[in-house]
Each structure stands twice: as structure tokens, then as C-alpha cells.
Amino acid sequence: MVCKDVSGKGVLMFEDAKKEYDQAIDRNNTLGELANQKVPSTTTNRHTVLSKLIVVGIIAIGIALLIIL
């Protein structure tokens, strides 16, 4: 059974809803593509972290010794 809308408002509402739905699908696809992009990894080398920690530790011990003496 097909209902005819004499005023045409139903047709316009359907077209607006379809347009919004299509825009939402496009936004969703764009966000999905952005989410699937590979981000360059920022892995740090353990040796560099360890060496920085040792240097900071030595500087801290040196400052502590200067304050004590």
C-alpha cells in the first residue's frame, strides 16, 4: 500500500534523512580509514634509556656530594 503525500513534505523529509544518513556513512568511512592508518612507532632503545638514567644518577649523586661536603 502506497500513501501519497499531497503536500510533498514527506518526500522532502525522506530526502533530507537519506542525505544525512549518507553523510554519516561517509564520515564513518573516513574515520575508519584514519583509524587504520599505521602510526610510525616511537620505540626507544633500551641502551639509550639506561645510559640516560645512569648519567642522571651520576649527576644527582655528584650534586648530593657537593652539598654534603
TARA-V575786 format. One record per residue. N is the residue number from 0. RES is the residue in one letter. PSI is psi in radians with two decimals (none if undefined). Layout:
BEGIN
n=N res=RES psi=PSI
n=N res=RES psi=PSI
END
This chain:
BEGIN
n=0 res=M psi=2.20
n=1 res=V psi=2.24
n=2 res=C psi=2.28
n=3 res=K psi=2.33
n=4 res=D psi=2.00
n=5 res=V psi=-0.62
n=6 res=S psi=-0.39
n=7 res=G psi=-0.02
n=8 res=K psi=-0.61
n=9 res=G psi=-0.66
n=10 res=V psi=-0.76
n=11 res=L psi=-0.71
n=12 res=M psi=-0.70
n=13 res=F psi=-0.75
n=14 res=E psi=-0.71
n=15 res=D psi=-0.75
n=16 res=A psi=-0.72
n=17 res=K psi=-0.70
n=18 res=K psi=-0.77
n=19 res=E psi=-0.68
n=20 res=Y psi=-0.79
n=21 res=D psi=-0.70
n=22 res=Q psi=-0.69
n=23 res=A psi=-0.70
n=24 res=I psi=-0.74
n=25 res=D psi=-0.76
n=26 res=R psi=-0.72
n=27 res=N psi=-0.74
n=28 res=N psi=-0.71
n=29 res=T psi=-0.77
n=30 res=L psi=-0.66
n=31 res=G psi=-0.71
n=32 res=E psi=-0.71
n=33 res=L psi=-0.66
n=34 res=A psi=-0.50
n=35 res=N psi=-0.14
n=36 res=Q psi=2.47
n=37 res=K psi=2.30
n=38 res=V psi=2.31
n=39 res=P psi=2.29
n=40 res=S psi=2.50
n=41 res=T psi=0.92
n=42 res=T psi=2.44
n=43 res=T psi=2.57
n=44 res=N psi=2.37
n=45 res=R psi=-0.57
n=46 res=H psi=-0.67
n=47 res=T psi=-0.66
n=48 res=V psi=-0.76
n=49 res=L psi=-0.73
n=50 res=S psi=-0.67
n=51 res=K psi=-0.69
n=52 res=L psi=-0.72
n=53 res=I psi=-0.75
n=54 res=V psi=-0.78
n=55 res=V psi=-0.69
n=56 res=G psi=-0.76
n=57 res=I psi=-0.71
n=58 res=I psi=-0.72
n=59 res=A psi=-0.73
n=60 res=I psi=-0.69
n=61 res=G psi=-0.76
n=62 res=I psi=-0.72
n=63 res=A psi=-0.73
n=64 res=L psi=-0.65
n=65 res=L psi=-0.66
n=66 res=I psi=-0.72
n=67 res=I psi=-0.73
n=68 res=L psi=none
END
